Amino acid sequence: METQLDPMKDDLPLMANTNYMLVKHYVLDLDVDFKSKVIEGIIVLFFETGSRYRKTSCLDKESCQSQVDETCKMRTSEPCHIPVTNVRACSSKTAVCGKGEEDTSDKNGNHSNKEQASGISSSQDCCDIENHGNKDFLLVLDCCDLSVLKVEEVDVAAVSGIEKFTRSAKITDVSKELENLRNQIVHELVALPADRWKEQLYYFTRCSQAPGCGELLFTTGTWSLEIRKSRIQTPADFPHAIRIWYKTKPEGRSVTWTTDQSGRPCVYTMGSPINNRALFPCQEPPVALSTWQASVRAAAGFVVLMSGENSAEPVQLQEGILSWYYYVTMPMPASTFTIAVGCWQEVKQQSFTAANQTNVEFPLPSSQADFRWHEELCGHVEYPCRFRNPAARLQAVIPYRVFAPWCLMECCKEHLLQLIPRCLSAAYTTLGTHPFSRLDVLIVPSNFSSLGMASPHIIFLSQSVLPGGSHLCGTRLCHEIAHAWFGLAIGARDWTEEWISEGFATFLEDIFWARAQQVSSLRWRRLRDEVQNSEEELQVLRPKKESTGELSESGASIVKHGLKAEKIFMQVHYLKGYFLLRFLARAVGEASYLASLQKFVQKFHGQLVLSQDFLCMLLEDNPEQKKSGLTVENIFENWLDTSGIPK
């Protein structure tokens, strides 16, 4: 698969074999170096055995075998690297490896072992090495433009106080005693109930700092990092906590190194088509919902903003170096992780502080008030959910902060600051509980290619929305706020259905800003012009049609047209999705439509969805529409599976 891909034209590959191993939590420990334009450090990944393996248990060995064979076919033949082991510098039993090692990176940043004697000489050898007739299990992560230096298993059993997570472990085989114990500890840790989230974060931190207990074999390809442990043939036996030493490359496509409008250096994730795989090794498929925590160090004078539930305060580690710590407890795809490091200034308005914003009460429509207090169990995996928190359900305006380069502070005070509480309260009145506990808004550098981008707890806005007055700034802010519900709290199970995110956000932008009729004619002209001047295949909202949401045996897949250069500038998923939702609202009536929308948010927040999930619920709530011929199949045929504009 990799050898046939043109990174400038074709589909984006999602290589991670999530059906066999699923990341549940990331711990990042990073240093940002503006001189070399590199982010370097360690990431620790905590896994659960994947769904497909749990179902089959690999008892017939064929499932695991097919996964290995499939991975071999999907990757390019590149050298497979064995990490250097420096016995003098590291004891796998007593200390974390890595200190005092020589960086043997080649000119491309790939790590190699020049003294390997009996190691792996090619990626084909990775597949062909057998143990008693069986192949080693291969963990595949999405990875691009990264220099991976070392990979090792983490000895979580060495953490003091970890005994509480070993009570249910059944250890019978002495030779496998520690391996089983470590994986059992990770299993118990990731399965802790939501009300123990603070304890869970504490032990994730402790485990991430535990010593290593053996280096793992790895190889880097164009799109992936592949890891194996000799003689380990099943996902259940593979280490469930691994540590990766790596560094980004200045040309890496997940982050942009630039200067802000005041001429000061900064770096940020700008919404690359390849997402975050050039920022850290991860599992990119949206099904890989995970939590994370990160410690990021930068020189004093820089501010680190990130997707996180807490408003981080810097801690001075040494003279001239500050550390920033963020965490999230709501599982989300790794692609939603966002970071921005720069000399940002917080924009404050003394007369209207965040403290009194959150205490303002706003009237609610009676239908929504009735709905909000209808107790219903959430359908997502367990986490500390705000929809079940009585205080959060009453919070019309969540705490917020605004950051900008120094030269734009006054402009933000004039145009942006007073709009945020109005937009947040409008969103609350329409959809109810805010999915996230706080919000940072950052005016990003002028090279940002979009008007805005929403991530958990943080919104990037282009400077170009500021001079446009309250209308342009407010509507864009409403659009990005809407993504908290559609795109983040409720995500598309298949990324090719991005209309679920952008169509809903564009529709709700009008509802929030209460000027729908004024902008509709302009949007129709924009959609018509784009349809006339773009490839037909890029106008289809469900390009994979009946195969939407399907995965391969290992969990790998593609994002169809994900790397098409012209797709970045297209608005069809926004506009065509918007007009579909307006059509549905008119068909069932706005009151019924908004009631179904609220019900959909309540049922599906924290989950991944497909188009039919919303359409089926809407039509079930409004059964009279079937008599007029409005069906899911009809909507697919006229709106989602075809190019152009429905007649």
C-alpha positions in Angstrom: 0.0 0.0 0.0 2.7 2.5 1.0 4.7 2.0 -2.2 1.7 3.0 -4.3 0.8 6.2 -2.5 1.5 9.7 -3.8 1.6 12.0 -0.7 0.5 14.9 -2.8 -2.5 13.3 -4.5 -3.9 10.2 -3.0 -5.7 8.8 0.0 -4.4 9.3 3.5 -3.4 5.9 5.0 -4.4 5.0 8.6 -1.9 2.3 9.3 -2.5 1.6 13.0 -3.8 -2.0 13.7 -6.3 -0.8 16.2 -8.3 -4.1 16.1 -5.4 -5.8 17.9 -4.0 -3.1 20.2 -5.8 0.1 21.2 -4.1 3.0 22.9 -6.1 4.2 26.0 -3.8 6.9 27.3 -0.7 8.9 26.3 1.8 10.5 28.6 4.0 13.0 26.8 7.2 14.6 28.2 8.6 17.1 25.7 11.1 19.9 25.2 10.5 22.7 22.7 13.7 24.0 21.1 13.2 27.1 18.9 16.9 27.2 17.9 16.8 23.8 16.2 13.1 23.9 15.5 12.6 20.5 17.1 10.3 19.1 19.7 12.1 16.2 21.5 11.2 13.9 24.3 9.4 10.8 25.4 6.0 9.4 24.9 4.5 6.5 27.0 1.6 4.6 25.5 -0.8 2.5 27.6 -2.8 -0.2 25.7 -5.7 -2.5 25.9 -6.0 -5.6 23.7 -8.1 -4.7 20.7 -11.7 -5.7 20.0 -11.0 -8.2 17.2 -8.5 -10.1 19.2 -10.7 -10.2 22.2 -13.4 -11.8 20.0 -11.2 -14.4 18.4 -8.6 -14.8 21.1 -6.3 -15.9 18.2 -7.0 -19.5 19.2 -6.7 -20.6 15.6 -3.6 -18.3 15.1 -5.0 -17.4 11.7 -6.3 -14.0 12.8 -2.9 -12.9 14.1 -1.2 -14.4 11.0 -3.4 -12.5 8.6 -2.7 -9.3 10.5 1.1 -9.8 10.1 0.7 -10.7 6.4 -1.5 -7.7 5.8 1.0 -5.3 7.5 3.8 -6.7 5.3 1.8 -5.9 2.2 0.9 -2.4 3.3 4.4 -1.0 4.1 7.4 -0.1 2.1 10.7 -2.0 2.3 12.8 0.2 4.5 15.6 -0.8 6.9 14.4 -2.2 10.2 16.4 -0.7 13.1 17.5 -2.3 16.3 17.9 0.3 19.1 21.4 0.6 20.6 21.8 -1.0 24.0 24.4 0.7 26.1 25.0 -1.6 29.0 27.1 0.9 30.9 24.6 3.7 30.6 21.5 1.7 31.3 20.3 -1.2 33.3 16.9 -2.4 32.2 16.1 -3.5 35.7 17.0 -0.4 37.6 16.8 2.7 35.5 15.1 4.3 32.6 17.2 3.8 29.4 18.4 6.7 27.3 20.7 8.7 29.4 24.2 8.9 28.1 23.4 7.3 24.8 25.0 8.4 21.5 22.5 9.6 18.9 23.4 7.5 15.8 20.8 9.1 13.6 21.6 9.3 9.9 21.0 12.4 7.8 17.3 11.5 7.5 16.9 11.2 11.3 16.5 7.4 11.3 18.1 5.6 14.1 20.4 2.7 13.3 22.6 0.2 15.0 25.9 0.1 13.1 27.2 -2.9 15.1 24.2 -5.2 14.7 25.4 -8.7 13.9 22.3 -10.9 14.0 19.6 -8.3 13.9 17.0 -7.4 11.3 18.3 -6.2 7.9 15.0 -5.3 6.2 11.3 -4.9 6.9 10.7 -8.1 5.0 12.8 -9.9 7.6 10.5 -8.5 10.3 7.7 -10.5 8.8 9.7 -13.6 7.9 11.4 -14.3 11.3 9.5 -17.2 12.9 9.4 -18.8 16.3 8.4 -22.4 16.3 6.6 -21.9 13.0 4.8 -18.7 14.1 5.5 -15.0 13.5 5.9 -12.4 16.1 3.0 -10.0 16.6 3.7 -6.6 15.1 2.3 -3.4 16.7 1.7 -0.7 14.0 1.5 3.0 14.9 0.8 6.0 12.6 4.0 7.9 12.3 5.5 10.3 9.8 8.4 12.8 9.7 9.7 11.6 13.1 13.2 10.4 14.2 12.5 7.5 16.5 15.6 6.8 18.7 14.5 4.0 21.0 11.5 1.9 22.1 11.3 -0.1 25.3 8.9 -1.9 27.5 8.0 -0.1 30.8 8.2 -2.0 34.1 5.0 -0.7 35.6 5.3 -3.4 38.3 8.2 -1.5 39.8 6.0 1.5 40.8 5.6 1.8 44.6 2.0 1.3 45.7 1.0 -0.4 42.4 0.1 -3.5 44.3 -3.6 -2.4 44.5 -3.9 -3.1 40.8 -2.6 -6.7 41.0 -5.2 -8.3 43.2 -7.1 -9.9 40.3 -4.0 -11.1 38.5 -3.7 -14.8 38.2 -0.1 -15.8 37.8 0.7 -19.5 37.3 3.6 -19.6 34.9 6.8 -18.5 36.5 8.4 -17.7 33.1 5.6 -15.4 32.2 5.0 -14.0 35.7 6.2 -10.5 35.2 4.9 -10.1 31.7 1.4 -11.1 32.8 1.6 -8.9 35.9 2.6 -5.8 34.0 -0.2 -6.2 31.5 -2.7 -6.9 34.3 -1.6 -3.7 36.0 -2.2 -1.7 32.9 -5.6 -3.3 32.3 -6.7 -2.5 35.9 -5.4 1.1 35.6 -7.1 2.0 32.3 -10.4 0.4 33.6 -10.6 2.5 36.8 -14.1 4.1 37.2 -14.6 7.7 36.3 -14.8 8.9 39.9 -11.2 7.8 40.4 -9.8 9.9 37.6 -7.4 11.8 39.8 -5.9 8.6 41.1 -5.7 7.3 37.6 -3.8 10.3 36.3 -1.4 10.0 39.3 -0.6 6.4 38.6 -0.3 7.0 34.8 2.4 9.6 35.7 4.2 7.2 38.1 4.1 4.4 35.6 5.4 6.6 32.8 8.5 7.3 35.0 9.1 3.6 35.9 12.3 2.0 34.7 12.5 0.1 31.4 12.6 -3.6 31.3 13.9 -4.4 27.8 14.2 -2.7 24.5 11.9 -3.5 21.6 12.7 -4.0 18.0 11.3 -1.3 15.7 11.3 -0.1 12.1 10.1 3.2 10.7 8.3 3.5 7.3 6.9 6.3 5.3 3.7 6.3 7.3 4.2 4.0 10.2 6.3 2.9 13.2 6.3 -0.9 13.6 7.3 -2.5 16.9 7.7 -6.1 18.0 9.0 -8.1 20.8 10.9 -11.3 20.0 8.9 -14.5 20.5 5.7 -12.6 21.4 3.1 -13.8 19.0 -0.3 -12.4 20.3 -1.6 -8.9 21.2 -2.5 -10.2 24.7 1.1 -11.0 25.5 2.6 -7.9 23.9 3.7 -5.2 26.4 0.8 -3.0 27.2 3.0 0.0 28.3 5.8 1.1 26.0 8.1 4.1 26.0 9.3 5.8 22.8 12.2 8.3 22.6 11.8 10.5 19.5 12.2 13.9 18.1 10.3 15.9 15.4 11.9 17.2 12.2 11.9 20.9 11.3 10.1 20.1 8.1 7.6 17.8 9.8 4.1 18.5 8.5 2.1 18.3 11.8 3.5 21.6 13.3 4.5 24.9 11.8 7.5 26.9 13.0 7.0 30.5 12.3 6.9 34.0 13.8 3.8 35.7 15.1 2.5 39.2 14.1 4.9 40.8 16.5 7.9 39.0 15.0 8.4 36.6 17.8 9.1 32.8 17.2 6.2 30.3 17.8 5.2 26.8 16.8 1.7 25.4 16.6 -0.4 22.5 15.2 -2.2 24.0 12.2 -4.6 21.3 11.2 -2.4 19.3 8.8 -4.0 16.7 6.5 -1.7 14.2 8.2 -2.9 15.2 11.6 -0.5 14.6 14.5 1.5 11.7 13.3 4.5 14.0 12.7 4.2 15.3 16.3 4.1 12.0 18.1 3.7 8.3 17.3 0.0 7.5 17.7 -3.1 5.6 16.5 -4.8 8.0 14.1 -8.1 6.1 13.3 -10.9 7.8 15.1 -11.9 4.6 16.8 -8.8 4.9 18.9 -10.4 7.2 21.6 -7.8 8.0 24.2 -7.0 10.4 27.0 -3.7 12.1 27.5 -1.5 14.2 29.7 1.6 16.2 28.7 4.4 18.1 30.4 6.0 20.6 28.0 9.1 22.6 28.7 10.1 25.8 26.9 12.3 28.8 27.5 10.9 31.5 29.9 8.9 34.1 28.1 7.0 31.4 26.1 3.5 30.4 26.9 2.3 26.8 26.2 -1.3 26.4 25.3 -2.8 22.9 24.7 -5.9 20.8 24.7 -6.4 20.3 28.4 -9.1 20.5 31.0 -6.9 22.6 33.3 -5.6 26.2 32.9 -2.0 25.3 33.3 0.3 27.5 35.4 4.0 27.3 34.6 6.5 25.8 37.0 10.2 26.9 36.9 12.4 23.8 36.7 15.7 25.7 36.3 16.8 29.2 35.5 15.2 30.2 32.1 13.1 27.0 31.7 9.4 26.7 32.5 7.3 23.5 32.5 3.6 23.4 31.6 1.3 20.5 32.4 -2.1 19.7 30.8 -4.5 16.7 30.9 -7.8 15.5 29.5 -10.1 12.8 30.9 -12.6 12.6 28.0 -11.4 10.0 25.5 -10.9 11.5 22.0 -9.0 10.7 18.8 -5.3 11.6 18.9 -5.9 13.9 15.9 -7.7 16.4 18.2 -4.6 17.0 20.3 -3.5 20.6 19.8 -0.5 22.6 21.0 0.7 26.2 20.5 3.9 27.6 22.0 4.7 31.3 21.6 5.1 34.6 23.3 1.3 34.9 23.6 -0.2 37.7 25.8 -3.4 37.1 27.7 -6.1 39.7 26.7 -8.0 40.8 29.8 -10.9 43.1 30.4 -11.0 44.2 34.0 -14.7 45.0 34.1 -15.8 41.6 33.0 -13.9 38.8 34.6 -14.2 35.0 34.1 -15.3 34.7 37.7 -18.6 36.5 37.2 -19.2 35.2 33.6 -19.9 31.7 34.9 -22.6 32.9 37.4 -24.8 34.6 34.9 -28.2 32.9 34.4 -29.8 32.7 31.0 -33.4 31.8 30.2 -33.9 28.4 28.5 -36.7 27.4 26.1 -39.2 25.4 28.0 -38.8 22.4 25.7 -35.0 22.4 26.3 -35.5 22.8 30.0 -37.8 19.8 30.1 -35.3 17.8 28.1 -32.2 18.7 30.1 -33.6 17.3 33.3 -34.7 14.1 31.7 -32.2 11.7 33.3 -30.7 9.3 30.8 -27.6 7.1 30.9 -24.8 8.2 28.7 -23.9 5.8 25.8 -20.2 6.4 25.8 -17.3 4.7 27.6 -17.0 5.8 31.2 -15.3 9.1 31.9 -16.1 12.2 34.1 -18.9 13.4 31.9 -20.2 17.0 32.2 -23.6 15.9 30.9 -24.1 14.0 34.2 -22.8 16.9 36.4 -25.6 19.0 37.8 -23.3 22.1 38.2 -22.1 21.8 34.6 -25.6 21.5 33.3 -26.3 25.0 34.7 -23.2 26.6 33.4 -24.2 28.8 30.5 -20.8 30.4 30.0 -17.7 28.3 30.7 -14.5 30.0 31.9 -12.5 31.4 29.0 -9.3 33.2 28.2 -8.1 35.0 25.1 -4.4 35.0 23.9 -2.8 37.0 21.1 0.5 38.5 20.0 1.2 41.7 21.7 0.4 43.9 18.7 -3.2 42.5 18.4 -4.2 42.8 22.1 -6.2 46.1 21.7 -7.9 44.7 18.6 -9.0 41.6 20.5 -10.3 43.7 23.3 -12.4 45.8 20.9 -13.8 43.0 18.6 -13.5 39.6 20.3 -13.5 39.7 24.1 -17.1 40.8 24.5 -18.4 38.4 21.9 -17.3 35.2 23.6 -19.8 35.1 26.5 -22.7 35.9 24.1 -21.7 33.1 21.7 -21.2 30.6 24.5 -24.6 31.4 26.0 -26.3 31.1 22.6 -24.7 27.7 22.1 -25.9 26.7 25.6 -29.4 27.9 25.0 -29.5 25.8 21.7 -27.8 22.6 22.7 -27.5 22.6 26.5 -24.5 21.4 28.5 -21.1 22.5 27.2 -19.0 19.3 26.6 -15.8 21.0 27.8 -15.1 22.7 31.1 -13.1 25.7 29.8 -12.0 27.5 26.6 -8.9 29.3 25.4 -9.1 31.4 22.2 -5.8 32.1 20.4 -5.2 34.5 17.5 -2.7 32.4 15.5 0.1 33.7 13.2 -0.8 35.1 9.8 0.3 32.0 7.9 -2.7 30.1 9.3 -4.6 28.8 6.2 -8.1 28.8 7.7 -10.4 31.2 9.5 -10.5 29.0 12.5 -10.0 25.6 14.0 -11.6 24.0 17.1 -9.9 21.5 19.4 -10.7 20.3 22.9 -10.6 23.3 25.2 -9.0 25.6 22.6 -9.9 27.5 19.5 -7.5 29.0 16.9 -8.8 32.1 15.1 -7.3 33.8 12.2 -6.4 37.5 12.5 -8.4 38.2 9.4 -11.7 37.8 11.4 -10.9 40.8 13.6 -11.2 43.7 11.2 -14.4 42.3 9.9 -16.4 43.6 12.8 -18.7 41.7 15.1 -20.5 39.8 12.4 -17.5 38.1 10.8 -15.8 37.6 14.1 -19.0 36.4 15.8 -20.1 34.0 13.2 -16.7 32.4 12.9 -16.5 32.1 16.7 -20.0 30.5 16.7 -18.9 28.0 14.1 -15.9 26.9 16.1 -17.9 26.8 19.3 -20.4 24.5 17.6 -17.5 22.0 17.0 -17.4 21.3 20.7 -20.6 19.3 20.2 -20.2 18.3 16.5 -16.7 17.3 15.6 -15.3 16.8 19.1 -17.9 15.5 21.6 -19.6 13.7 18.7 -17.1 12.6 16.1 -17.4 10.9 12.7 -16.6 7.2 12.9 -15.3 7.5 9.3 -13.4 10.7 8.5 -14.7 10.8 5.0 -18.0 11.8 6.5 -16.6 15.2 7.6 -19.9 16.8 6.8 -21.1 15.5 10.2 -18.7 17.9 11.7 -18.7 20.8 9.2 -22.2 20.7 8.0 -23.6 20.7 11.6 -21.2 23.5 12.7 -22.2 25.6 9.7 -25.9 25.0 10.3 -25.6 25.8 14.0 -23.5 28.9 13.2 -26.7 30.5 11.9 -28.8 29.3 14.9 -26.2 30.7 17.4 -25.8 34.0 15.6 -29.5 34.3 14.9 -29.0 35.7 11.4 -29.6 32.7 9.2 -31.6 34.4 6.5 -29.0 37.1 5.9 -26.2 34.7 5.1 -28.1 31.9 3.3 -28.1 33.4 -0.2 -24.4 34.0 -0.1 -23.7 30.4 1.0 -25.9 29.1 -1.9 -23.9 31.1 -4.4 -20.6 29.8 -2.9 -21.8 26.2 -3.1 -23.0 26.6 -6.6 -19.7 28.2 -7.7 -17.7 25.4 -6.1 -19.8 22.7 -7.6 -19.2 24.2 -11.0 -15.4 24.5 -10.6 -14.4 21.3 -8.7 -14.0 17.6 -9.4 -17.2 15.7 -9.0 -15.7 13.0 -6.8 -14.8 15.7 -4.2 -18.4 16.9 -4.0 -19.7 13.7 -2.6 -20.3 13.9 1.2 -20.1 10.1 1.7 -17.4 9.1 -0.8 -17.0 5.5 0.4 -20.8 5.0 0.2 -21.8 1.6 1.5 -18.3 0.8 2.7 -18.3 3.9 4.9 -17.0 2.9 8.4 -15.6 -0.4 7.3 -12.1 -1.4 8.4 -9.6 -4.0 7.4 -8.9 -7.1 9.4 -6.2 -5.3 11.4 -8.1 -2.0 11.8 -6.2 -0.1 9.2 -8.0 2.0 6.6 -7.7 5.0 4.4 -9.2 8.5 4.4 -10.4 8.8 0.8 -9.0 11.9 -0.9 -7.4 12.8 2.4 -4.2 14.0 0.7 -5.8 15.8 -2.3 -4.2 19.2 -2.3 -7.3 21.0 -3.7 -9.5 19.5 -1.0 -8.0 21.7 1.6 -9.6 24.8 0.0 -13.0 23.3 -0.6 -16.1 24.2 1.3 -18.5 21.6 0.0 -18.7 19.6 3.2 -19.6 22.8 5.1 -22.1 24.2 2.6 -23.8 21.1 1.2 -24.0 19.7 4.7 -25.5 23.0 5.9 -28.2 23.0 3.2 -29.0 19.3 3.9 -29.6 20.2 7.6 -31.7 23.2 6.6 -33.7 21.0 4.3 -34.4 18.6 7.1 -35.2 21.4 9.6 -37.8 22.8 7.2 -39.2 19.3 6.5 -39.9 18.4 10.1 -40.3 21.9 11.5 -37.6 23.8 13.4 -39.0 23.0 16.9 -39.1 19.3 16.2 -35.7 19.4 14.5 -34.0 21.2 17.5 -35.6 18.8 19.9 -34.2 15.8 17.9 -30.8 17.6 17.8 -30.7 18.0 21.6 -31.7 14.3 22.0 -29.0 13.3 19.6 -26.3 15.2 21.6 -27.6 13.7 24.8 -27.4 10.2 23.4 -24.2 10.2 21.3 -21.8 12.6 23.1 -18.5 11.0 23.7 -19.0 8.6 20.8 -18.3 8.2 17.1 -21.1 8.3 14.7 -22.0 7.7 11.0 -24.5 9.7 9.0 -27.3 7.2 9.4 -27.1 7.5 13.2 -28.5 11.0 13.1 -30.8 10.5 10.1 -32.4 7.4 11.7 -33.0 9.2 15.0 -34.5 12.2 13.2 -36.9 10.2 11.2 -37.8 7.9 14.1 -38.8 11.1 16.0 -40.8 12.3 13.1 -42.4 9.2 11.6 -44.9 11.2 9.5 -42.1 12.1 7.1 -42.0 8.6 5.7 -45.4 9.2 4.2 -43.9 12.0 2.1 -41.1 9.9 0.9 -38.3 11.2 3.2 -36.2 8.1 4.1 -32.6 7.5 5.0 -32.0 5.8 1.6 -33.6 8.8 -0.2 -31.3 11.2 1.7 -28.2 9.1 0.8 -29.2 9.0 -2.8 -30.0 12.7 -3.2 -27.6 14.4 -0.8 -24.7 12.2 0.5 -23.7 9.7 -2.2 -23.9 12.0 -5.3 -22.1 15.0 -6.6 -23.7 18.3 -7.3 -26.6 20.1 -5.7 -29.9 18.3 -5.2 -32.8 19.6 -7.3 
